[in-house]
Amino acid sequence: MLARIIWFHLALSLGASWACAQAPADGSAAAGAAAASSPATGPPPATSSNSITPVSKGNGTLPNEHGQQWLEYDISSYTSRVTSATKPEQAVVDWILRETGTDVWFTEPLGILSAARNSLRVYHTPEMQQVVRDIVDRFNNSQAESHVFTLRLMTIDNPNWRTRILPMMQPVAVQSPGVDAWLLTKENAAIAMAELRKRTDFEEHSAPNLMIQNGQTHSLSRMRPRSFVRSVGFQQQSLAGGPEMQMGQVNEGYSLTISP
């Protein structure tokens, strides 16, 4: 398969670091994308006139048994700088959900997270408000307005490359199933590259320099269709009625998503 090992070098304005990620052997994307299920078929939900579910308006106030607070954060200094996205405020929401998880917003205690173009509205406990404040400060910080990435992509067919290089790499926790990631110092990265170039199954791919604004997402993808024999059936129209191969197609390659 094409997408086996992906090495990339991240050169930031505040320093340089190396990272390596191993993609799934089947070439599927490592990005954490959500799959939306198709709508269920059947009769529509009952209307309020014949509903059997009790519904009330409560006491008219938001529950705050856990000391929840309503705060509004000004994010205009960040959204005004981002011109490459139609909804830059969505990046703030996405990063909050990445760092806090989704359960804290949809279970007890009651939490609310809503973003407009210039403001972020949050209703949660003081502890969660502090987490949100730290994230918003990182977005509003003009010193982190953009990052410059030098990206180097390489593929290796056999996983035995780890035998000599693994002791030089520091593992990093990854949330995507089937994906491993490591960090390397610049010195160890140079040694690792020298070792990898000696291999016959090593291939380096061209990749552009990227300018990505803080918090936004950029995707790199290289896919190619590959045909395969999906099944064997019988010819319905032929008098002989002999077997025939039924072909299928799968996209093979790699997909890398970067979000500083």
Sequence and secondary structure as in RCSB ss.txt:
>XXXX:A:sequence
MLARIIWFHLALSLGASWACAQAPADGSAAAGAAAASSPATGPPPATSSNSITPVSKGNGTLPNEHGQQWLEYDI
SSYTSRVTSATKPEQAVVDWILRETGTDVWFTEPLGILSAARNSLRVYHTPEMQQVVRDIVDRFNNSQAESHVFT
LRLMTIDNPNWRTRILPMMQPVAVQSPGVDAWLLTKENAAIAMAELRKRTDFEEHSAPNLMIQNGQTHSLSRMRP
RSFVRSVGFQQQSLAGGPEMQMGQVNEGYSLTISP
>XXXX:A:secstr
   SEEEEEEEETTEEEEEEEE  TT    S          SS    TTS  S    TTSS   TT  EEEEEE 
HHHHTT  S S THHHHHHHHHHHH SHHHHSSS  EEEE SSEEEEEE HHHHHHHHHHHHHHH GGGSEEEEE
  EEEES GGGHHHHGGG EEE   STT EEEEE HHHHHHHHHHHTT TTEEEE   EEEEETT  EEEEEEEE
EEEEEEEEE SS SS  EEEEEEEEEEEEEEEE  
